[in-house]
Amino acid sequence: MIKEILGDDYFMLHSVSLQANYLVVFAHIRLHPLVTAVESDNIATGFKNMVGNKGAVKISFKLAETSLCFINAHFHSGQD
């Protein structure tokens, strides 16, 4: 649905999910040749650090010589 709204000038670089946490990165097609080192990861911090109802997801990549990292996190409230 997002791709339909953005149109043909954009492509989905990567997506990652962890239960309710979801992250997707789109980029303009002109940037495609400049994108390298795409990585994603997730970490569950819910019940016994195994359940994905709490935690974080990330997508990182290099755009030319610039490193970018996007993180979406949902943690327990009141924790240190």
ChimeraX attribute file (.defattr): number of C-alpha atoms within 10 A of each C-alpha:
attribute: neighborCount
match mode: 1-to-1
recipient: residues
	/A:1	6
	/A:2	10
	/A:3	12
	/A:4	8
	/A:5	8
	/A:6	13
	/A:7	11
	/A:8	10
	/A:9	10
	/A:10	18
	/A:11	17
	/A:12	13
	/A:13	16
	/A:14	16
	/A:15	15
	/A:16	17
	/A:17	17
	/A:18	19
	/A:19	11
	/A:20	12
	/A:21	18
	/A:22	16
	/A:23	19
	/A:24	16
	/A:25	13
	/A:26	14
	/A:27	15
	/A:28	14
	/A:29	14
	/A:30	10
	/A:31	12
	/A:32	13
	/A:33	9
	/A:34	12
	/A:35	16
	/A:36	14
	/A:37	10
	/A:38	14
	/A:39	14
	/A:40	18
	/A:41	13
	/A:42	19
	/A:43	16
	/A:44	20
	/A:45	17
	/A:46	15
	/A:47	10
	/A:48	7
	/A:49	12
	/A:50	12
	/A:51	14
	/A:52	19
	/A:53	18
	/A:54	20
	/A:55	22
	/A:56	22
	/A:57	22
	/A:58	21
	/A:59	21
	/A:60	18
	/A:61	18
	/A:62	15
	/A:63	16
	/A:64	11
	/A:65	9
	/A:66	9
	/A:67	12
	/A:68	11
	/A:69	12
	/A:70	13
	/A:71	14
	/A:72	16
	/A:73	16
	/A:74	16
	/A:75	13
	/A:76	11
	/A:77	6
	/A:78	5
	/A:79	5
	/A:80	4
